[in-house]
């Protein structure tokens, strides 16, 4: 069989052309794949670069933010002396604001952060402290926790002091003049004594005085205190104790006398008792004589009180003259005047208040006398029994005979 060469040649060329076209397409697709791969690689590099930039920005931004958040604080222990007062109930934030206002710390936040790191910071006591100016917040906190830096004007007032003796003690401990206390005491209601306290049921007059309301205790008065603020604190303490023991309600319901009358009895008992256990006994004698027998109390201590508030020295009972005991000008006279005096004669303590509120029950005592040098008293219903007790007291070395 014969083939046309021309046809064979043409056929062969067509085959080569198709092969060439396939190779061209393959090369084109390969180049396209390479271009796509390059673009993907470049895109990946671009994403990584962007992410790296973002990460770096976040890191640097966080550092800058941390710097911005750092609380301004001094870097020294401070200099000089600054007096700072921490009031009851002050939180760390309030204390920090006080320290900032006084120039002690550089920022409120620095002190609050220091307090957050120190568990003992909740134990900061109210009071006045010596700190330094421009000091590290942590150092300021440490000084507040050290009670050695606390400024203390401590005054201890024992039971049974008259207002005269109280003012003298306060003058010594606080440096506030006696005259300032005397002036502040002229209006006891302004110092916090409710006006209702001066009500009496026995028909006798009341003397509006701070006497009886200056509660005996150990006090710490802050520097800069005034006579008025000191006396207000003491009156407030009296009212607190009276409320705690239910003095007003118990007296009015159980004794049928006014709280003021019971306060007078408490002060008389406080002055007369040589030992604590006798306080309710002497209160019973006072109530019996004033309200049952309706006879003069004949308590020597009221004569001594009159001497004291008139600038004279008190005396032992056996040394008081008849004129001093029965001074008719003395509104506290209990020798010839019946009933209770016009007001308290000192500051009774808690036990004396309790004794006046709960006098010894079931006793008809009208007399008592200190029976021995321990201060203990003997009690009697009759004059004859009392006389025997007096003789026994003399034998025991009590100068009554």
C-alpha positions, 0 to 999 in steps of 0.5 A: 500500500502506497502512502502519500508522502505529502500526507505523511509529512503533514501528519507528522508535523501535526503530531509535533505541533500537538506535542509542542502545544502540550509542552507549552501548556505544561510550561505555562501551568508550571510558571503559573504555579511558581507565580502562585507559590511566590505570591503565597510565600510573599503573603505569608511573609507579609502576614508574619511581618504584620503579626511581628509588628503587632506583637512588638507594639503590644509588648512595647505598649504594655511596657509603656502602660505599666510605666503609666500605671506605676504609682508615683512614690518618693524614693527616700525615707523622708525628712523632718517631722510631720504630725498625722492623725488617724481617726477611728474607722479610717480606711487605707484610702482615707489614711493615704489621702491624709498622708498626701495632704500632709506631704508625707507620701507622693500619691494615694495609690502608692500607699494603698498598694503598700497597704494591700501588700501588708496584711498588718495594715488593717491593724493601724490604730487610731491616734496621732503619729510622728512621721516624716515628709516626702517618704516612701509609702511603704516606710510611712506604713511601717511607721504607722504600724510602730506604736513607738511613733504614736504621740500619746498624752495619757491621763489616768483618772481614778474613781472618786475625783471631784471636777476640781481634782480632775481638772488639775490632773488634766492640766498636768497631762495635757497642758491645757489650763485649768481655767479652760476646763472650768470655762468649758464645764459651765454648760454641761448640756453643751458637753453632751449631758442630756438635759433630762439627766438633771430631773429629780423626783424627790422635789429637791433642786438640781445643780446643773454641773458636769460633776458626776459625768466625767467618767474615770478612765485612762484616756489618750488625748491627741495633741491639739485637743481643747478643754471642750473636746476632752470633756466631751470625750469623758462625758461620752464615756460616762453615757456609754457605760451608763447605757451598757449597764442599763442604768437609767431604765433599771433605776427608774423601774426598780428604785422609783428614783430618778437617774440623777438621784441614783448618780448622787448616791453612786458618788456618795458611795464612791467617796465613803467606801473603803473597799469595792464590796461595800459600794452597794451596802452604802448605797442601801444606807443612803436610800434608807435614810433619804427615802425611808427614814427621811433623816439627814444622811450625815455623810462627812464627805459632803463637807469635805467636797464643799471645802475642796470646791472652795479651794480648801484642803479636805480633812479626815472625818475626825478632823472636821469641825462642827462648823464645817460639818454643818455649814448652812451655806453649804448646799451639799450639807447632809448633817442637818439637811434631809434628803440627798444633796443638790448634785453628785460630789465626784465621778463614780466608776462603773462599780459604784454606778452598779451599786447605786442601781442595785443596792443591797436588798433586804437591809434596814441599815441606817449607819455604817463606819469604817471598822478596820484599816483595810477600809471595810465598813460595818453596818447597823440598824440601830444607834446602839449597834452602831456605837458598838461598831465605832468602839470596835473601829477605835480598837482597830486603830481607826481614829474616831475616839 
